[in-house]
Amino acid sequence: MSASPMDKTTVDPVSAPPVSEPAVVDVEYRWQGNNRVELLENGEAYFPRVFEAMRQAKSEILLETFIVFEDKVGAELQAVLIDAARRGVRVTASFDGFGCGELSSGYLAALSDAGVHLQMFDPAPKHLGIRTNWFRRLHRKIVVVDGTFAFLGGINFSADHLADFGPEAKQDYSVEVQGPAVTDIHHFALLQCGRPVRAKYWWQRRRQRRSELAFSDHDGQVRLVYRDNGEHRTDIEEVYRQVLRTAQRRVVIANAYFFPGYRLLREIRNAARRGVEVRLILQGQPDMLVAKLAARMTYDYLLKSGVRIYEYCDRPLHGKVALVDEDWSTVGSSNLDPLSLSMNLEANVLIRDRGFNRQLFERLEDLSDNHCKVMSVDNAPRGRIWHMTVGFLVFHFLRHFPAWAGWLPAHKPRLKAFTAPTGSEPS
């Protein structure tokens, strides 16, 4: 018998714990030194490593993700989490109610019955067959195992992050972190899933507005930065603007959904104007056409200032990475578009490590030099007058959409604990 969809049977109101609001955290995490950071490119590198860490877990697994599909990757995730929970590991998994909205109740019930503490971020029923609550999503992708290993980036738990998925397989990146910075990522993940944590002292809570360059010159420096709808609405965008202002030699940004605001566009343009080599790697074969159309509205403005733009055409680009000069890098879940910069819950790690920077640069250089179409002022897409007019209107609508959406009546997103309905069967 086939189980009913998750969005119809998510919470048993009798036995489920009280609904809670996602944590609003007023802490800005410090740079932490002496970390080991490994770049994981695509599912081929990411899934084996994260699943192996989960299989070796002794006490705790914390997971936050935007998407899980019931494909071979989702099936392996389910099996690994169930096995961990049955051998006594405390497993807490937070799934986004929109991105995971197609999961069956059977899939979720199997996790819950095994002892996985399963939470849905703002699930919503379908109306006329269409999922609702498109905005303010849990878009982070974080895994922390035993407080020792942390994985963070843009890769969801779905088979479309593997090359054998075919032409629609995504190009993406994540990192594995070991070292003192894992303590901060662990602390953040505990807060987000509603678990009790030791209170931060006042000197740990205060906001730190230091320059991104004002710290020790040693490698292995890592800092967690995140975006929420409370005290940290612009933190990720501000980091980008800071490092662009101080860039001296090169900037490489590879981003799936590129449609930043005026201030960030201006910093990118200004860096190129003062002689910094600025390279953007954007989608040429997008999974959503609107992403390509929106990004192309910025091309003339940037190309005329000397920015080099590459469209990756082998398959959809899903990465959210950047590097500046020879030592600063970032990997995370945040796109440079209105949803990520103004509405979604996001998390990136900032990395100061020359070896990591060099490795990421080599990967991105190969991508841009061998797998991309180079855009120029002459071949930048242009249309008729009505195309340009529509483009202008769309640009300004999308740019101001988050602010307008904030004026509309809206509920506060909730974390809901999943309890399997009585008599549910795996699908």
N, C-alpha and C positions, 0 to 999 in steps of 0.2 A: 504494500500500500504506500502510495506517495504521500509525503508529509506536506502540510500546507506551508505557504511562504512565511519566512521569518517575520515580515512586517505585520502579519495577522496574529501572531502568537508569541510575541517577544517576551512579555512579562506576565507572570502569574501574580495578579494583584493581592492574592491572599498570602502567599508564602515568600514573595520577593522582598528583599530589604528595601527600606525607604529610598525613593528617588533622590538623587543628590545633584547639586550643580557642580560642574567642573571647577577644579580649584583655581582661584585667582591668586597668583603668587607674586608678591612684591619683593623679589630678590633678583639681583643681577650677578651672575656667577663670575668668579674671578678667573684669570689665566692660571692654569695649573701646569707645572713643568714635569719633566721626566716621564713622558708618556710614549708609548709605542703606538703608532697609527699606521694601519694598512689600508691601502686603496683596494676596494672590491668592485670590479667592473662587470656589470650585467649579472644576471641570475646564475650564470655558470660559475662565477667566483663567490657570489653572495650566499646562495642557498646551501651549498655543502658546508660552508663554514658556520653559518648561523644554526643549521640543524645539528651539526656535530656539537656545538657548544651547548645546545639544549639537551642533547642526549647525555652529555657529561655533567649536567646540572646536579648539584647536591642539595640545595636548599631553596632556590627561588628563581623563577622566570617572570619577568615583567615584559609585556608586549603591548605596543600601541601601533595600529596600522589603519590606513584608509581603506584598503581593498584586500579582501580575501575572496578568491573564486573557488568553486568546487571542481577544480581540475587536478592534474597530477601534483601540482605544488601545494594547493590547498589540502589535498588528501594527505600529503606527507606532513604538513604542518599539524593537521588534526591528530595524526598518529603519534607524532613526537610529543605533543602536548599531553595527550591522554596517557602515554607511557610515563612521562615525567610525573604527572599528578598521581598516578597509581603507585609509584614508588616513593611517594611522600614529599615530593617537591611542591612548594606552594607556587601555583601558577595563576597569574592574573593577566587576562587578555582583554584589552579594550579595542573594540571594533567600531568603526564609524557606521552610523545607521543608514547613511546614504550609500557610501561606497561598498558596504557589505549587505546592501538591501536585498540582494537576490539569494543570499544563503538560505537554505531550507531549515526548518525547525529541527529536522532530523540531524543535520550536521551539527547544529548548535547543542541539541540535546545530548548528543554523544559526548561532547566536551563537558557539559555541565554535569552529566551523570558520573563522569570519571573524577570529578572534584575540581575542575578548572573553574576559577572565579571569573565568570564571563560578564562583561559589561558592554552595553550598546550606547554609543554616543548619539543622543537625539534621534532615535528611530522615529519614523513617521509612516502612517499608512499610505497606500497608493490611492489616488483619486482618478477615476476613469482610466485605470491602468498605468498611470504616470506617477513616479516617485516625486514626493514633495521635499521641502526643506533643502533646497539646493545650496544654500549659502551658510557661512559660518561653520564649516566642516572641520572635523578632526582629521587633518591632513598629514600629521606627523607619522614617521615610520621609525620607531625606536624599539630595540630589544636590549634588555639588560639581564645578564645571567650571573647569579650568585654575587652580585655587586662587584664582579671582577672583569667581565667582558661586556662591552657596550657596542651595539651596532646602530648606526644612524645614517640616513640618506634618503634616496628617493624611490627605492625599490619596494614594491608591494609584493604580497604573497599570491602571485598569479603566474601562469605559464607563459604569458605574453612577454615576460622578461627573459625568456630563453630563446636562443637562435633557432631551435628546431620548431618554434611556433610558426615560422614562415616570414613573409615580407612585412607583416605587422608587428614583428618582435621589436621590443623597445630597446633603445640604447640608453643605459642608465648607470648610476654610480652610488656606492655606499662606502662607509668606512667601518673598520673594526678598531676600537680603542681599548687599550689596556694601560692602567696606570692611575695616578691620582685623579685625573679628570672623570674617571668612571664614577667616583663618589658623587660628584655633582649631577651627572646624568641620572644616576640611581636615585638621588634625592628628588630630582625633578619628576621622574617617572612615578615614584611613590606618591608624591603630592597629587599628580594628575589622576591616579586611579583611586584616590580617597583613602589610602593607607596612612596610618599614623606615622609621623616622623619626628625626630628630635627637632625642637624649635631652633631656628637660627638666631644667633646673638645679634645685637644691634649693629655691630661692625660688619657682620656678614649680610645684613639686610639692606644696608644703605646702597643707593644707586651709585655706580662708578662711571663717571663720564670722562674717563681718560682716553687719550688718543690710542688708536690701535697700534701705534708704533712705540708707545712709551712703556716698555717693559724689558725684561732680560733678553739678551741676544742669543740665549741657548736654544738649541733645537728641542723638539718634543713638547712644545707649548700647545695646550688645547684649552679652548673656552667654549662653553655652551651658550648659545644665544637663541632666544625664542620669541615668538609673536603670539600674543593673546588679545582678548578684547577687554582687558583691564588696564593694568599699568604699563604694559609692554607692547603697545599697538604698533610702534614704528621702529622697534629696536633693530630688526634685521635690515630694514632699508637704511637706517642711520649708519650701520656698520659699512654697508656698501659705499655710501657717500663719503664717509671718513677716509676709507682706504683709496678711493678714486682721487680724492684731493691730494693725497700724499704720494701717489704713484710716481715713480721716476723713470722707469724703463719700459715695462710691459704690463698689459692687462689682458687677460683672456677670460671671457665669460661664456659658458655654454649653458643655455637655459631653454627649457622646453616651451614655456609660455612667456614671451617677452613683450611686455606692454607697460613699462614703468611710467611713473609720473614725471612731471616737468623737471623737478629738482634732480632726480636721478639721471634723467636724460641729459640734463645740462652738465652734470659732473662727468659723464662719459664723454660728451663733446669737448669739454674744457681740457680733459686729460689729453685727448688726441691733439688739440690745438697747441698745447705746449710741448709737443714732441714725443709723448708717450705712444708706444705702439699698442693700439687698442684693437683687439680682435674679438668679434662676437660670432659665436657659432649657434645658429638658430635652426628652427625646423624648416626643412624643405619638403618633407613628406609627413605632414602632421597627422595625428590621429583625430584631430578636430580641425576642420578647415578654417574656422574662425580664428584660431591661434595664428595661422600663417598670414591671414588677411590683416589682423591687428598689428602684428610685428612689422609688416611691410609699410604700414602707415608712418613708421619712424625712419625709414631708410634714407630718404632724401636729406632729412635734417642731420643724420649722423654721417652719411657718406661724404657730404660736402665739407665736413670738418676733419676728414681724414680717418674716420673709423673704418676698419676693414670688416666686412660682413660676409659670412659664409653660411650657406644653407646646406645642411646635412640631408642628403637625399637617399641614402641606402635604405633607411627604415625610420620609423618615428623616433625622434629624439625626446627622451623623457628626463634627462639629467638636469640637475640644479647645482652646478659647480662653478667655481671661479678661482683665479689666482692673480696675485699682484706681485710684480718684481720677482725676486728669487726665493722668497721664504714664506709669504702669506698665502693661504688657501682657505677655501670654505667648501663644505659638502653638506647638503641637507635636503629638506623637503620643500623649501620655499621657492616657488617660481617668482619671476619679476613681473607680475601682473596684478590687477586690482584685487582679485580674490585672495591671493597669497599675501599681498602686502597690506591689505586692509580688512580682511574678513576671516580667513581661515586660521586655525591653530597650527602653527608651524614650529620647526626646530632645525637649527643648523649647528654644526661645530665649526669653529674657527681654528685654524692650525698654523702654527709658526714652526716650520720644519723644512729645511732646504732639500733634504732627500725626498720628502713627500711632494714638495712643490715641483721638483724636477721630474718626478715620475708622472705626476698629473699633467705637467706641461707636455711631456713627450707623447702621452696618450692623446691629448687634445690637438697637438700639432699634427700627428698622423691623421687624425680625424679630419682636420681642416684642409690639409695638403692633398690627401688622397681620396677623400670620400665626400667632398663638398663642392658645391657650385659657388664660385666667387661672384659676389654682387659688386656692381660699380655704378657710378652715376649714370653711365650710358645705358646699362642694361637693367637698372632698377625698374621694377614694374611701374608702369604708368597707364592710366586709362583715359577714357574720354572725360569731358567736363562733368557729366553726371556721376561717373565713377568717383572722381575726385571730391565732388560735393558730398556724396554718400559717405565716402571715407572720412571726410572731415567731421561729419555729424556723428558717425559711429565712434571715431576717436574720442570726441569730447563726451559722448554719452558714457562710454565705458570708463573713461578716466574719472568721471564724477559719480558713477553709479554707486560705489560703496557709501559715499556720503549721503546720497539720496536714499539708499536703502536703509540707512540708519535712522531716517526720519519716520519710516513706516512702523506701525505697531508690530511688535514681534515678541514671541515668547523667549524665555531664556533657555538655551540648550541644557539638556539634562543627561546624566549618566544613569542608565537603567540596568539593574542586575537581571540577567537572564535566568529564569527557572523553567525547566522543561515542562510543558503542559502534560497533564495526566494522560497516559495512554499514547504518548507520541512514539513514533517508530522512525528509525533511520530511513532516509530515502535511498 
